[in-house]
Structure formats: structure tokens, C-alpha cells
Amino acid sequence: MAEEEPTADEIAQHFSAMDDSVTLINATIADDSDALAQFGSAAEVKLMVTRNTDHIEIQKKKDWYKASSKTKTKYTKAVTDGKAYVAG
């Protein structure tokens, strides 16, 4: 079954959600004390980072993402950095 073509507004919402994931990953890597306080353990923080890197990776496979002329470096970097944080 072919992927349904999202509207421009839906694509903007997808990118906004991806931006939120990038922000959360970067903030957690810079200083994870807030995330530790919120989630209670390093393992839970790593799960949260993994959920966000997974979200970005799923979106990166979509046709609308590939077709977009938007600069995508920050998404790739957030996934790479997030995975390194989880592995560390």
C-alpha cells in the first residue's frame, strides 16, 4: 500500500515534532539533570532519548522528508549524538 501524501500543514507538523525531538536530545546531552529528575533513572532517560532518536529515524524514511529541500543536518546529528549518549 502506497504512503498517503501529507498536506503541507501536516509536513510542517512532522518537522516541528522532529525539531522538538532534536531539542530534547540536545538538551539532555548537554545537561541530563532535569531529565534524571523527571524520569528517575539513567536507564529511563536513555529510553526517552532512544524514543526520540527512533522518531527521527522513522520520519527520515518518509517520502515527504526525502522530497523536502529543508536542511536536515540537525536531524542526522541528533540521531548520531543521541545514540552515542545512550551507548555511553
ZAKOLTI-715158 format. One record per residue: chain; residue in three letters; residue number from 1; z, y, x of N, C-alpha, C in turn. Coordinates in nm, 2 decimals. Example, Ala and Ser with C-alpha at 12.3 -4.5 7.8 and 13.67 -1.06 7.14 Angstrom:
% ZAKOLTI-715158
R  c    r    k     n_z     n_y     n_x    ca_z    ca_y    ca_x     c_z     c_y     c_x
R  A  ALA    1    0.78   -0.57    1.32    0.78   -0.45    1.23    0.78   -0.33    1.32
R  A  SER    2    0.71   -0.22    1.28    0.71   -0.11    1.37    0.79    0.00    1.29
//
This chain:
% ZAKOLTI-715158
R  c    r    k     n_z     n_y     n_x    ca_z    ca_y    ca_x     c_z     c_y     c_x
R  A  MET    1    0.00   -0.12    0.08    0.00    0.00    0.00    0.00    0.12    0.09
R  A  ALA    2   -0.09    0.22    0.06   -0.10    0.34    0.14    0.02    0.43    0.11
R  A  GLU    3    0.05    0.51    0.22    0.16    0.60    0.21    0.11    0.72    0.12
R  A  GLU    4    0.20    0.76    0.03    0.16    0.87   -0.06    0.17    1.00    0.02
R  A  GLU    5    0.07    1.09    0.00    0.06    1.22    0.07    0.17    1.31    0.02
R  A  PRO    6    0.26    1.36    0.10    0.36    1.45    0.05    0.31    1.59    0.04
R  A  THR    7    0.37    1.67   -0.04    0.33    1.81   -0.06    0.37    1.89    0.06
R  A  ALA    8    0.32    2.01    0.08    0.36    2.10    0.19    0.51    2.13    0.18
R  A  ASP    9    0.57    2.14    0.06    0.71    2.17    0.05    0.79    2.04    0.09
R  A  GLU   10    0.74    1.93    0.06    0.81    1.80    0.10    0.81    1.78    0.25
R  A  ILE   11    0.69    1.82    0.31    0.68    1.81    0.45    0.78    1.91    0.52
R  A  ALA   12    0.79    2.03    0.47    0.89    2.13    0.52    1.03    2.07    0.51
R  A  GLN   13    1.06    2.01    0.40    1.19    1.95    0.38    1.22    1.84    0.48
R  A  HIS   14    1.12    1.76    0.51    1.13    1.65    0.61    1.16    1.71    0.74
R  A  PHE   15    1.09    1.81    0.78    1.11    1.87    0.91    1.25    1.94    0.92
R  A  SER   16    1.29    2.00    0.81    1.42    2.06    0.80    1.53    1.96    0.82
R  A  ALA   17    1.52    1.84    0.76    1.61    1.73    0.78    1.61    1.68    0.92
R  A  MET   18    1.49    1.68    0.98    1.48    1.63    1.12    1.55    1.74    1.21
R  A  ASP   19    1.53    1.87    1.18    1.60    1.97    1.25    1.75    1.96    1.25
R  A  ASP   20    1.80    1.92    1.13    1.94    1.90    1.11    1.99    1.79    1.20
R  A  SER   21    1.91    1.68    1.21    1.95    1.57    1.30    1.95    1.61    1.44
R  A  VAL   22    1.85    1.69    1.48    1.84    1.74    1.62    1.96    1.82    1.65
R  A  THR   23    2.00    1.91    1.56    2.12    2.00    1.58    2.24    1.92    1.59
R  A  LEU   24    2.26    1.82    1.51    2.38    1.73    1.51    2.39    1.65    1.64
R  A  ILE   25    2.27    1.59    1.68    2.27    1.51    1.80    2.31    1.60    1.92
R  A  ASN   26    2.24    1.72    1.93    2.26    1.81    2.04    2.41    1.86    2.05
R  A  ALA   27    2.46    1.90    1.93    2.60    1.95    1.93    2.70    1.84    1.97
R  A  THR   28    2.67    1.72    1.92    2.76    1.60    1.96    2.76    1.57    2.11
R  A  ILE   29    2.64    1.58    2.16    2.63    1.55    2.31    2.70    1.66    2.39
R  A  ALA   30    2.68    1.79    2.35    2.74    1.90    2.42    2.89    1.90    2.41
R  A  ASP   31    2.95    1.86    2.30    3.09    1.85    2.28    3.12    1.77    2.16
R  A  ASP   32    3.17    1.64    2.19    3.19    1.55    2.08    3.33    1.55    2.01
R  A  SER   33    3.41    1.65    2.05    3.54    1.66    2.00    3.55    1.68    1.85
R  A  ASP   34    3.46    1.76    1.79    3.45    1.78    1.65    3.41    1.65    1.58
R  A  ALA   35    3.31    1.58    1.63    3.26    1.46    1.57    3.37    1.35    1.58
R  A  LEU   36    3.44    1.34    1.70    3.55    1.25    1.71    3.66    1.27    1.61
R  A  ALA   37    3.69    1.40    1.58    3.79    1.44    1.48    3.75    1.40    1.34
R  A  GLN   38    3.62    1.42    1.32    3.57    1.39    1.19    3.55    1.24    1.16
R  A  PHE   39    3.50    1.16    1.26    3.47    1.02    1.24    3.58    0.93    1.29
R  A  GLY   40    3.67    0.98    1.37    3.79    0.90    1.41    3.78    0.81    1.53
R  A  SER   41    3.66    0.78    1.58    3.65    0.70    1.70    3.51    0.72    1.76
R  A  ALA   42    3.51    0.69    1.89    3.39    0.70    1.97    3.28    0.61    1.91
R  A  ALA   43    3.32    0.49    1.86    3.22    0.39    1.81    3.16    0.45    1.68
R  A  GLU   44    3.24    0.52    1.60    3.18    0.58    1.47    3.09    0.70    1.51
R  A  VAL   45    3.13    0.77    1.61    3.04    0.88    1.65    2.91    0.83    1.70
R  A  LYS   46    2.91    0.72    1.77    2.79    0.66    1.82    2.70    0.61    1.71
R  A  LEU   47    2.77    0.56    1.61    2.69    0.51    1.49    2.62    0.63    1.42
R  A  MET   48    2.69    0.74    1.41    2.64    0.86    1.35    2.52    0.91    1.43
R  A  VAL   49    2.53    0.91    1.56    2.42    0.96    1.65    2.30    0.86    1.63
R  A  THR   50    2.33    0.73    1.62    2.22    0.63    1.60    2.15    0.65    1.47
R  A  ARG   51    2.23    0.68    1.36    2.16    0.70    1.23    2.07    0.82    1.24
R  A  ASN   52    2.11    0.92    1.31    2.02    1.04    1.33    1.90    1.02    1.42
R  A  THR   53    1.92    0.95    1.53    1.80    0.91    1.61    1.71    0.82    1.53
R  A  ASP   54    1.76    0.73    1.46    1.68    0.64    1.37    1.60    0.72    1.27
R  A  HIS   55    1.67    0.82    1.21    1.60    0.90    1.11    1.48    0.97    1.17
R  A  ILE   56    1.50    1.03    1.29    1.39    1.10    1.35    1.27    1.00    1.39
R  A  GLU   57    1.31    0.89    1.44    1.21    0.79    1.48    1.13    0.74    1.36
R  A  ILE   58    1.19    0.72    1.24    1.12    0.68    1.12    1.03    0.79    1.08
R  A  GLN   59    1.07    0.91    1.08    0.98    1.02    1.04    0.86    1.04    1.13
R  A  LYS   60    0.89    1.01    1.26    0.78    1.03    1.36    0.66    0.93    1.34
R  A  LYS   61    0.69    0.83    1.27    0.58    0.73    1.24    0.50    0.77    1.12
R  A  LYS   62    0.54    0.86    1.04    0.47    0.90    0.92    0.34    0.98    0.95
R  A  ASP   63    0.24    0.96    0.86    0.11    1.03    0.88    0.13    1.18    0.88
R  A  TRP   64    0.21    1.23    0.79    0.23    1.38    0.79    0.28    1.43    0.92
R  A  TYR   65    0.37    1.36    0.98    0.43    1.40    1.11    0.32    1.40    1.22
R  A  LYS   66    0.24    1.30    1.22    0.14    1.29    1.32    0.03    1.39    1.30
R  A  ALA   67    0.00    1.43    1.18   -0.10    1.53    1.15   -0.05    1.67    1.17
R  A  SER   68    0.07    1.69    1.18    0.13    1.83    1.19    0.10    1.89    1.33
R  A  SER   69    0.07    2.02    1.33    0.05    2.09    1.45    0.18    2.14    1.51
R  A  LYS   70    0.29    2.12    1.44    0.42    2.17    1.48    0.46    2.11    1.61
R  A  THR   71    0.52    2.19    1.70    0.57    2.14    1.83    0.68    2.04    1.80
R  A  LYS   72    0.66    1.92    1.87    0.75    1.81    1.84    0.84    1.77    1.96
R  A  THR   73    0.84    1.84    2.06    0.91    1.81    2.18    1.06    1.79    2.15
R  A  LYS   74    1.12    1.88    2.07    1.26    1.87    2.05    1.30    1.74    1.98
R  A  TYR   75    1.21    1.68    1.90    1.24    1.56    1.83    1.25    1.44    1.93
R  A  THR   76    1.15    1.44    2.01    1.14    1.33    2.11    1.26    1.34    2.21
R  A  LYS   77    1.30    1.47    2.25    1.41    1.49    2.34    1.54    1.45    2.27
R  A  ALA   78    1.56    1.48    2.14    1.68    1.45    2.07    1.70    1.30    2.06
R  A  VAL   79    1.59    1.22    2.04    1.60    1.08    2.03    1.63    1.02    2.17
R  A  THR   80    1.57    1.07    2.27    1.60    1.02    2.41    1.74    1.05    2.45
R  A  ASP   81    1.78    1.18    2.43    1.92    1.22    2.46    2.03    1.14    2.38
R  A  GLY   82    2.00    1.13    2.25    2.09    1.06    2.16    2.11    0.91    2.20
R  A  LYS   83    2.00    0.85    2.23    2.01    0.71    2.28    2.08    0.70    2.41
R  A  ALA   84    2.07    0.79    2.50    2.14    0.79    2.62    2.29    0.81    2.60
R  A  TYR   85    2.32    0.90    2.50    2.46    0.92    2.47    2.53    0.79    2.41
R  A  VAL   86    2.45    0.73    2.32    2.50    0.60    2.26    2.52    0.49    2.37
R  A  ALA   87    2.43    0.49    2.46    2.44    0.38    2.57    2.55    0.41    2.67
R  A  GLY   88    2.59    0.54    2.68    2.68    0.59    2.78    2.83    0.55    2.76
//
